[in-house]
Amino acid sequence: MIVNEITLVGSRCGRFGPALELLKNGTVNVADMIAERMPLDQAPRAFRTAARQGVLKVLLQ
């Protein structure tokens, strides 16, 4: 990131404690939020997919 002058942008919102409790209790089904799973070498395609309206999450594996 330093040598190649890459900018890394991250985000987080809210408190982790209540969110983790919802996950632990199964209140939120995160599996339903994953639109697709793609290998890392398909990252450009994954980002295009993630940009589509209604897509919540695309996992890179």
C-alpha positions in Angstrom: 0.0 0.0 0.0 2.8 2.4 0.7 5.2 1.6 -2.1 2.5 1.2 -4.8 0.6 4.3 -3.5 -2.7 2.3 -3.1 -5.5 3.9 -1.1 -7.3 1.5 1.2 -10.8 2.6 2.3 -12.6 0.7 5.0 -15.9 1.3 6.7 -17.9 0.1 9.7 -21.0 1.4 11.3 -22.7 0.6 14.5 -21.7 -1.4 17.5 -20.4 -4.9 17.1 -21.8 -6.4 20.3 -25.5 -6.3 19.4 -24.7 -7.4 15.8 -22.7 -10.4 17.1 -25.5 -11.3 19.4 -28.0 -11.3 16.5 -25.7 -13.5 14.5 -25.1 -15.9 17.4 -28.9 -16.3 18.0 -29.6 -16.9 14.3 -31.8 -13.8 14.2 -30.1 -12.6 11.0 -29.5 -15.1 8.2 -26.4 -13.7 6.6 -26.3 -16.6 4.0 -29.3 -15.1 2.3 -27.4 -11.8 1.9 -24.7 -13.4 -0.3 -25.5 -13.0 -3.9 -22.4 -14.9 -5.3 -19.1 -16.4 -4.3 -16.2 -16.0 -6.7 -12.5 -16.9 -6.7 -10.1 -14.0 -6.1 -9.0 -13.9 -9.7 -12.5 -12.9 -10.6 -12.4 -9.8 -8.5 -13.2 -7.3 -11.3 -16.3 -9.3 -12.1 -17.2 -9.6 -8.5 -17.1 -5.8 -8.1 -19.3 -5.3 -11.1 -21.8 -7.8 -9.7 -21.7 -6.1 -6.3 -22.4 -2.7 -7.9 -25.8 -4.0 -9.3 -28.9 -2.7 -7.6 -30.2 -5.1 -5.0 -26.9 -7.1 -4.5 -25.9 -6.9 -0.8 -22.7 -9.1 -0.8 -20.3 -10.9 -3.1 -17.7 -13.0 -1.5 -14.2 -13.4 -2.9 -12.6 -16.7 -1.9 
